Amino acid sequence: KESVLKATGHGLRVDPSRVRVTAPGEPAALVEWNGPGAPSTAWLYDVETAPGHVAAVTVLAPHRPALLVRAAGGAPAATTTA
């Protein structure tokens, strides 16, 4: 939720309870946004930053982009398309 709200520029000025995302273990996605300010498209990604640690990334774009994750030092760590 926080990733979506930050990507849209709303930050925590919008109550996170207005935003519903998929449950843990499901592919990351915006399910519902109750109220004004909803993005027309939002692509969510879960990115494993270290074993047992996950970060959230939201991209606002008309089509789902591939996400390239680079490890420290610039070497590609992973590419995510879904």
C-alpha positions, 0 to 999 in steps of 0.5 A: 500500500505504501509503495502505491501511495508513494508512487502516486505522490499521495504518500500517507496523506491518503488513508491506507485503508482506502487501498487494497492490494493482493495478499502475501503469497499472491502476485503483487497487484493493486486490487482496489482504491476507494475514493479519489486519486486512484491511478489508471494503471499501477504495476506492483513488484515484490523484490527480494532484497536479502533472504527473508526480506522483501521490498515493494516497488510500484511503477505507474505506466500504461504497460507492465515494464520489466523490472531489472534489479541490480545488486550493490556494485551494479551487477544484475541480480534479477529481472522481474516481468510478472 
